[in-house]
């Protein structure tokens, strides 16, 4: 199953946190700046809040 990007959040450093589908149908997030990620897939309303919270404090710059 290919992942679908549901939403993206900008970090303080200008990187992006992407929320994508997981194999189980739930969603997960990954920061393209610091490379942090959700520990396991969760329902949309929970994972979006986690991704937004991470973006609000992450100062990592975008990676190449």
C-alpha positions as CSV (number, residue, x, y, z in Angstrom):
1,X,0.0,0.0,0.0
2,X,1.4,3.4,-0.9
3,X,1.1,6.1,1.7
4,X,-1.1,9.0,1.2
5,X,-0.1,12.4,2.7
6,X,-3.2,13.6,4.7
7,X,-1.6,16.8,6.0
8,X,1.6,18.7,6.6
9,X,2.7,21.0,9.4
10,X,5.6,23.5,9.2
11,X,8.1,23.4,12.0
12,X,9.7,26.4,13.6
13,X,12.9,25.7,11.6
14,X,11.1,25.5,8.3
15,X,11.0,21.7,8.0
16,X,7.8,19.7,7.4
17,X,6.0,17.1,9.5
18,X,3.9,14.8,7.3
19,X,0.9,12.8,8.4
20,X,0.5,9.7,6.2
21,X,-1.5,6.5,6.1
22,X,-0.2,3.4,7.7
23,X,-0.6,-0.2,6.6
24,X,-3.3,-0.7,9.2
25,X,-5.4,2.2,7.9
26,X,-4.5,4.4,10.8
27,X,-2.1,7.3,10.4
28,X,1.5,8.1,11.4
29,X,3.7,11.2,11.3
30,X,7.3,11.9,10.4
31,X,9.4,15.0,10.8
32,X,11.5,15.6,7.7
33,X,13.8,17.9,9.8
34,X,14.8,16.0,12.9
35,X,13.6,12.6,11.6
36,X,11.5,12.1,14.7
37,X,8.3,10.0,14.1
38,X,5.2,8.6,15.8
39,X,5.9,5.5,17.8
40,X,3.0,3.6,16.2
41,X,-0.1,4.3,14.0
42,X,-3.1,5.9,15.6
43,X,-6.5,7.3,14.5
44,X,-6.5,10.5,12.6
45,X,-7.6,12.9,15.4
46,X,-4.9,11.7,17.7
47,X,-2.0,11.6,15.2
48,X,-2.8,15.1,13.8
49,X,-2.6,16.6,17.3
50,X,0.8,14.8,17.9
51,X,2.2,16.0,14.6
52,X,1.0,19.6,15.2
53,X,2.5,19.5,18.7
54,X,5.8,18.3,17.4
55,X,5.9,21.0,14.6
56,X,5.2,23.7,17.2
57,X,8.5,22.9,19.1
58,X,10.8,21.4,16.5
59,X,13.6,23.8,15.5
60,X,15.3,21.4,13.0
61,X,16.1,22.8,9.6
62,X,14.9,21.0,6.4
63,X,17.2,18.2,5.3
64,X,18.4,17.6,1.8
